[in-house]
Amino acid sequence: MNNSGKAPAIARIWRGRTRRERADEYETYNFEIGIKPLIEKAMGVQTLREDRADETEFVTISFWESVEAMARFTGGDPTRIHHLDRDAEFLIELPRSVQILKVRASHGNTGGDTRPTRVAVSVSALV
């Protein structure tokens, strides 16, 4: 993970949904193939999961020092989706976009610890 000492300025948010019965398998696959490389480039990465009756939603938030740093990771267009090879097999529909937000503030424990915490974050749309 990039620990430049700077606070993240940009949050990139990806969302995807899978059938509930495939959620554990997708979570493992997504971590191994998608999240691990992201951890090497982003300043920080958070993964979230919501299990519903018939489907599970996954949210990945990566934090970046700038849009330019994010663009280097995505190969130019920071809004470009990087579908994993097996996403079409797992996901109910392939996401068409990501959300890019400017980080305005962060309060409380917002990293690393997997215990639930109360966090207040103010963000504004960037693109």
Sequence and secondary structure as in RCSB ss.txt:
>XXXX:A:sequence
MNNSGKAPAIARIWRGRTRRERADEYETYNFEIGIKPLIEKAMGVQTLREDRADETEFVTISFWESVEAMARFTG
GDPTRIHHLDRDAEFLIELPRSVQILKVRASHGNTGGDTRPTRVAVSVSALV
>XXXX:A:secstr
    SS   EEEEEEEEEEGGGHHHHHHHHIIIIIHHHHHHSSEEEEEEEE SSEEEEEEEEEES HHHHHHHHT
S TT     TTHHHHBSS     EEEEEEEEES  SS  S    EEEEEE  
